[in-house]
Amino acid sequence: SASIILGYTYYKVDFDSSINSKVMMIASAALILVYALLLSTNDIKGSARVVFDVIMASVMMVEVLLNAGFGFAKHGGADGEYYLQYSYTMQETVSEVEKLANVKGLTFYRSDIVSPIMLDENTYANLKSIGTFCTTVRGDMVDAMNHLGFYTGANEYLFLGSNPVTNDLLGVRYIYLRDGDFYPAEEDYNLVYNSDRTRVLENKNAMSLAYGVDEALENWDTNTNDAAKVLNDFAYKSSGVGEVLEEVNPVYAVSGENCEPEYSSDSPNTIFYSGGEGDTITINATMVVSDKGRYMVNIRANYLENMVYYLNDEEQASGRYFTQLFDMGELNPGDIVRFKLEFNDGYSSEGSVSMFMSMLNKDNLTKLRGALQKNEMYVTDLSDNEVIGTVNMGQNQYLFTTIPYDEGWRAYVDGEEVDVEETGDGFLAIWPDAGQHEIVLRFVPQGFKLGLLISICGWITFVALNVFFKPHEK
């Protein structure tokens, strides 16, 4: 009967037009008070009380179901068939990739999904991933990932925004794709698994979980929205390597729909617009490629809703590819690139769009990997809350890990506990001396020991009360 009521309220009642949210909340609060008053009465006895309780329970059930129906109508429900359509395929694919990794003797590796169809799909598929979505994500780590060019939100950072540099530095070895995914890095990696619905690439240049870096990285400059500059500063201060993403300042031809955009070489990274009117506005920015290379762009503006990337008049990708590093792929001289920037209906009538473009320096990326691999930590054992490995540290270095910093981490060097610190606005770091060391990183959530102690005391108290203070029998 409950399912019938719920089904009827969901499909037959137009809550949006018949009841507003405020009225529903006030009515619910009033009914809770009425229920409490009626249930507290002791005047009804015997069989009448049973009938009364059944009626009250039925009324409460109807109210709960009506509220549920109202919630569904107001906010909608999850389309399970759509969001879980890859469940069995992903289980099979992950299992096959794990077999490949085991054959290669890989203790630690990260994997992620290029285009997840739901938040935390990587976690649902049991991947050791980059992206995460949960209420416990620390704000400093979200900021750190934003500085590196990833998509970030209030309590999330996703794999969107990945590129060859971050894939190497953060140890992303296996990358999952589906048909239709736009991922230029596919040309950089080896195809190791292919099925009707998914394929997996292997990045053999993926770094370990931790590696020694020069102490100069303690002053890593992440205070910019240009992710290329942040990665370049990492390369230079961690190992003395030059720019891995070289700045490019193309000349844009701009046009607009319902607005008037302007571009000037005096401000090469910015497009200004004014005169916005109508429901939405659109800005088109077109450039002609002058040099052959692998291009990245980080487009940032308030109220952007969608970006469409065209190459030689053919649409390559469309989606939320802004406020993150976007890998445009290998481009040739004379290629015509157009960005179509679509704003939402909350746009400002005037404003600006930042266009940070860069080109991958493959030689410098190779040098960076080589420098870091000299002092890379070899992971020998990995569990849910512990990492064990060995590392040979150089002079004037500290151990940079790609683990998000948290006060619950404890670090041990050759059996002796050492301090853990935060570096790069969100990553875990420790300071071993130069030379060969065994490293143990162990995680115990803050408050766990206190919570365990309170639980034990509570159980002892409960048992004592039941043993020594039994109620007297009449």
C-alpha positions in Angstrom: 0.0 0.0 0.0 2.9 2.3 0.8 4.4 1.9 -2.7 0.9 2.5 -4.3 0.6 5.8 -2.4 4.1 6.9 -3.3 3.6 6.0 -6.9 0.3 7.9 -7.1 1.8 11.0 -5.5 4.8 11.0 -7.8 3.0 10.4 -11.1 -0.4 12.1 -10.4 0.2 15.1 -8.2 1.7 18.3 -9.6 3.4 19.5 -6.4 5.1 22.4 -8.1 1.9 24.1 -8.8 -0.3 23.0 -5.9 2.0 23.3 -2.9 5.2 25.4 -2.5 8.1 24.3 -0.4 7.6 26.8 2.5 4.0 25.7 3.0 5.0 22.0 2.9 7.7 22.6 5.6 5.3 24.6 7.9 2.6 21.9 7.5 5.1 19.1 8.3 6.4 20.9 11.4 2.8 21.5 12.6 1.8 17.9 12.1 4.8 16.7 14.1 3.7 18.8 17.0 0.1 17.5 16.7 1.4 13.9 16.5 3.4 14.4 19.7 0.5 15.9 21.6 -1.9 13.2 20.5 0.5 10.3 21.2 1.2 11.6 24.7 -2.4 11.4 25.8 -3.2 8.6 28.3 -7.0 9.0 28.2 -7.5 6.3 25.6 -7.3 2.7 26.9 -7.8 -0.9 25.8 -8.9 -1.8 22.2 -9.7 1.9 21.5 -6.0 2.7 22.1 -4.9 0.0 19.6 -7.3 1.5 17.0 -6.1 5.0 17.8 -2.4 4.0 17.4 -3.1 2.2 14.0 -4.9 5.3 12.7 -2.1 7.6 13.9 0.6 5.4 12.3 -1.3 5.3 9.0 -1.7 9.1 8.9 2.0 9.5 9.7 2.9 7.0 6.9 0.8 8.9 4.4 2.4 12.2 5.4 5.9 10.7 5.0 5.1 9.3 1.6 3.5 12.6 0.5 6.7 14.4 1.5 8.8 11.9 -0.4 6.6 12.4 -3.5 6.9 16.1 -3.1 10.7 15.8 -2.9 10.8 13.6 -6.0 8.6 16.0 -8.0 10.7 19.0 -6.8 14.2 17.6 -7.3 13.8 14.6 -9.5 15.2 11.1 -9.0 18.4 9.5 -10.1 18.2 7.5 -13.4 19.7 4.3 -12.2 19.6 2.6 -15.6 21.6 5.5 -17.1 24.1 6.0 -14.3 24.8 2.3 -13.7 24.9 1.3 -17.4 28.6 0.5 -17.3 28.7 -1.3 -13.9 29.3 -4.8 -15.2 31.6 -3.6 -18.0 33.7 -1.6 -15.5 33.9 -4.6 -13.1 35.2 -6.8 -15.9 37.6 -4.1 -17.2 39.0 -3.3 -13.7 39.5 -7.0 -13.0 41.5 -7.5 -16.3 43.6 -4.4 -15.6 44.4 -5.6 -12.1 45.7 -8.9 -13.7 47.9 -6.9 -16.0 49.3 -4.9 -13.1 49.9 -8.0 -11.1 51.9 -9.6 -13.9 54.1 -6.5 -14.1 54.6 -6.6 -10.3 53.0 -3.1 -9.7 52.4 -2.5 -6.0 51.1 1.0 -6.4 49.4 2.7 -9.4 46.6 5.1 -9.9 43.8 4.9 -12.4 41.0 7.2 -13.4 38.1 7.7 -15.9 38.3 10.4 -18.5 34.5 11.1 -18.7 32.7 9.8 -15.6 28.9 9.7 -16.0 28.3 10.2 -12.3 30.3 11.7 -9.4 32.6 9.2 -7.7 32.2 6.7 -10.5 35.9 6.0 -10.1 35.3 5.1 -6.4 32.3 3.0 -7.4 34.5 1.1 -9.8 37.1 0.7 -6.9 39.9 2.6 -8.7 42.8 4.2 -6.9 42.0 7.5 -8.5 42.8 11.2 -8.7 39.3 12.5 -8.5 37.1 12.4 -5.5 33.8 13.8 -4.4 32.8 13.7 -0.7 31.9 16.1 2.1 35.3 15.4 3.9 37.5 16.8 1.1 39.7 19.4 2.6 39.5 22.9 1.1 43.3 23.2 0.9 43.5 20.1 -1.3 40.7 21.3 -3.5 42.7 24.6 -4.0 45.9 22.6 -4.7 44.2 20.6 -7.5 42.6 23.7 -8.9 46.1 25.3 -9.1 47.3 22.2 -11.0 44.5 22.7 -13.6 41.9 20.2 -12.5 38.1 20.7 -12.3 37.2 21.5 -8.8 34.1 22.3 -6.8 33.1 23.1 -3.2 33.8 19.5 -2.1 35.4 17.8 -5.1 38.3 17.6 -7.5 37.9 15.4 -10.6 40.2 13.9 -13.2 38.9 16.5 -15.7 41.8 18.8 -16.5 44.4 16.0 -16.6 47.2 16.3 -19.1 50.6 14.5 -19.8 52.4 16.5 -17.1 50.0 15.8 -14.2 49.5 12.2 -15.3 53.2 11.6 -14.9 53.7 13.6 -11.6 50.6 12.1 -9.9 51.3 8.6 -11.0 48.2 8.0 -13.2 49.2 4.7 -14.9 45.8 3.4 -16.3 43.3 5.6 -18.0 39.8 4.4 -18.8 37.9 5.7 -21.9 34.6 5.1 -23.5 33.5 5.5 -27.1 33.1 9.2 -28.0 35.5 10.4 -25.3 37.8 13.3 -26.4 41.2 12.6 -25.1 44.2 13.7 -27.2 46.6 12.0 -24.7 45.4 8.7 -26.1 48.1 9.1 -28.7 50.8 9.2 -26.0 50.0 6.0 -24.3 49.7 2.2 -25.0 46.3 0.5 -25.5 46.4 -2.4 -23.1 42.7 -3.4 -23.0 39.9 -3.0 -25.4 36.3 -4.2 -25.3 33.0 -3.2 -26.9 32.3 -0.4 -24.5 35.6 0.5 -22.8 39.3 0.8 -23.5 42.3 1.3 -21.2 45.5 3.1 -21.8 48.8 2.6 -20.0 51.0 5.5 -19.1 54.4 3.9 -18.6 55.9 7.2 -17.4 53.6 7.4 -14.3 55.7 8.3 -11.3 55.6 6.6 -7.9 53.6 7.8 -4.9 56.6 9.9 -3.6 59.9 11.2 -4.8 62.7 13.4 -3.5 62.6 17.1 -4.6 64.9 20.0 -4.0 64.2 22.0 -0.9 63.5 25.1 -3.1 60.0 23.5 -3.7 59.1 24.6 -0.2 58.5 28.0 -1.9 56.4 26.6 -4.7 54.4 29.5 -6.1 50.8 28.3 -6.6 49.1 31.8 -6.2 47.9 32.1 -9.8 45.0 30.9 -11.9 47.4 29.9 -14.7 48.0 26.2 -14.1 50.9 26.2 -16.6 52.9 28.6 -14.5 52.2 26.5 -11.4 53.5 23.3 -13.1 56.5 25.2 -14.5 57.4 26.5 -11.1 57.1 22.9 -9.8 59.5 21.7 -12.5 62.1 24.4 -11.8 62.0 24.3 -8.0 61.8 20.6 -7.6 64.6 19.7 -10.0 65.9 22.7 -11.8 64.2 21.8 -15.1 62.9 24.5 -17.5 59.3 25.2 -18.5 57.2 22.1 -19.3 54.3 24.2 -20.6 55.6 27.2 -22.6 53.3 30.3 -22.7 51.6 30.9 -26.1 49.9 34.2 -26.9 47.9 33.8 -30.1 46.0 36.6 -31.8 42.2 36.1 -31.6 39.5 37.2 -33.9 36.4 37.6 -31.8 32.6 37.8 -32.4 29.6 37.7 -30.2 25.9 36.9 -29.9 24.0 39.3 -27.8 27.2 41.0 -26.7 30.2 42.9 -28.1 33.6 41.2 -27.4 36.9 42.9 -27.8 40.5 41.6 -28.0 43.8 43.5 -28.0 47.4 42.3 -28.1 48.0 44.7 -25.2 46.1 42.2 -23.0 47.0 38.9 -24.8 45.4 36.6 -22.3 42.1 38.4 -22.0 38.9 39.0 -24.0 36.7 41.7 -22.8 33.0 42.0 -23.5 30.2 44.5 -23.0 26.6 45.3 -24.1 25.3 41.9 -23.0 21.5 41.5 -23.5 18.9 38.8 -24.0 18.6 35.5 -22.3 22.2 34.4 -22.8 25.4 35.5 -24.5 27.9 33.7 -26.6 31.5 34.6 -27.5 33.5 33.1 -30.4 37.3 33.3 -30.2 39.2 32.1 -33.4 43.0 31.7 -33.8 45.3 30.4 -36.4 48.1 28.0 -35.2 51.6 29.3 -36.0 53.8 26.5 -34.6 53.5 22.8 -34.5 53.0 21.4 -31.0 50.8 20.0 -28.3 48.5 22.9 -27.0 46.7 23.4 -23.7 44.3 26.1 -22.8 42.8 27.2 -19.5 39.7 29.4 -20.1 38.2 31.1 -17.1 35.2 33.4 -16.8 32.2 33.9 -14.5 28.9 32.5 -15.6 30.3 30.2 -18.3 28.1 27.2 -19.0 29.6 25.4 -21.9 32.6 25.4 -24.2 32.7 24.0 -27.7 36.1 23.3 -29.3 36.4 23.4 -33.1 39.4 22.4 -35.2 39.3 23.4 -38.9 35.5 23.9 -38.6 34.9 20.4 -37.2 33.6 20.1 -33.6 36.0 18.2 -31.4 34.5 18.5 -28.0 31.7 20.2 -26.1 31.1 20.4 -22.4 32.4 21.9 -19.2 36.0 22.3 -20.3 36.6 25.6 -18.8 38.2 26.6 -15.4 40.6 23.7 -16.0 43.5 22.8 -18.3 42.1 21.6 -21.6 44.3 19.4 -23.8 43.7 20.6 -27.4 45.9 17.9 -28.9 48.7 18.1 -31.5 48.2 21.1 -33.8 49.9 22.0 -37.0 50.7 25.4 -38.6 47.7 26.8 -40.4 45.2 24.9 -38.3 42.1 27.0 -37.4 40.9 26.8 -33.8 37.6 28.2 -32.6 36.3 28.3 -29.0 32.6 28.9 -28.7 31.9 30.1 -25.1 28.3 29.9 -24.0 27.2 31.8 -20.8 24.3 30.9 -18.6 21.3 33.2 -18.0 22.9 34.8 -14.9 25.7 36.4 -16.9 26.9 39.9 -16.3 26.3 42.5 -19.1 30.0 43.2 -19.2 33.1 41.3 -18.1 36.1 39.4 -19.3 37.4 35.9 -20.3 40.9 34.8 -19.4 42.6 32.7 -22.0 45.8 31.1 -20.7 47.3 29.0 -23.5 50.5 27.0 -23.5 52.5 24.4 -25.5 53.9 21.2 -24.1 57.7 21.0 -24.1 58.2 17.3 -24.4 62.0 17.4 -23.9 61.7 19.3 -20.6 59.0 16.9 -19.4 61.3 14.0 -20.1 64.1 15.8 -18.2 61.7 16.4 -15.2 60.8 12.7 -15.0 64.4 11.7 -15.2 65.4 14.0 -12.5 62.6 12.9 -10.1 63.1 9.2 -10.8 66.6 9.3 -9.4 65.1 9.7 -6.0 61.8 7.9 -6.5 60.3 5.9 -3.6 59.8 2.2 -4.4 56.6 1.0 -2.8 57.0 -2.5 -1.4 53.7 -2.8 0.5 50.4 -1.1 0.3 47.2 -1.5 2.4 44.1 0.6 3.2 45.9 2.7 5.8 49.6 2.1 5.3 52.3 2.6 2.7 55.8 1.0 3.0 58.6 1.7 0.7 62.3 2.5 0.2 63.9 5.7 -1.1 67.4 7.0 -1.7 67.3 10.7 -0.8 69.7 13.3 -2.2 71.4 16.2 -0.5 69.1 19.2 0.3 65.9 17.3 -0.6 62.6 16.4 1.1 60.2 13.6 0.2 57.2 15.0 -1.7 54.2 12.7 -1.8 51.1 12.9 -3.9 49.0 12.0 -0.9 46.6 14.7 0.3 47.8 16.1 3.6 45.8 15.2 6.7 46.7 15.4 10.4 45.9 11.7 10.8 49.0 10.7 8.9 52.1 9.4 10.8 55.5 8.9 9.1 58.4 6.7 10.2 61.9 6.8 8.7 63.9 3.6 9.5 61.5 2.9 12.4 61.7 6.4 13.9 58.6 8.7 13.8 59.2 12.0 12.1 57.1 15.1 11.6 54.7 15.3 8.6 54.1 18.6 7.0 51.9 20.2 4.3 53.6 21.3 1.0 52.2 22.8 -2.2 49.0 23.9 -0.4 47.7 20.3 0.1 50.2 17.5 -0.3 51.9 15.4 2.4 55.7 15.7 2.8 58.5 14.5 5.2 62.2 15.4 5.6 64.5 12.3 5.7 68.2 12.8 5.7 70.3 12.1 2.6 70.8 8.4 1.9 68.8 5.1 1.7 65.8 4.8 4.0 62.8 2.7 4.7 59.6 4.8 4.8 56.4 3.9 6.5 53.3 6.2 6.1 50.4 5.2 8.3 47.0 6.8 8.6 44.7 6.8 11.6 41.8 9.3 11.5 41.9 12.1 14.0 39.6 11.3 16.9 39.7 7.6 16.3 41.5 6.7 19.5 39.4 9.1 21.6 36.2 7.7 19.9 37.4 4.1 20.6 38.1 5.0 24.3 34.7 6.6 24.7 33.0 3.5 23.1 34.9 1.1 25.4 34.0 3.2 28.5 30.4 3.3 27.3 30.2 -0.5 27.0 31.9 -1.0 30.4 29.3 1.4 32.0 26.4 -0.4 30.2 27.6 -3.8 31.4 28.2 -2.6 35.0 24.8 -1.0 35.2 23.1 -4.2 34.0 25.2 -6.4 36.4 25.2 -4.4 39.6 22.0 -2.3 39.3 19.4 -4.8 38.3 15.8 -3.7 38.9 14.2 -5.2 42.0 11.4 -7.7 41.3 8.1 -7.0 42.9 
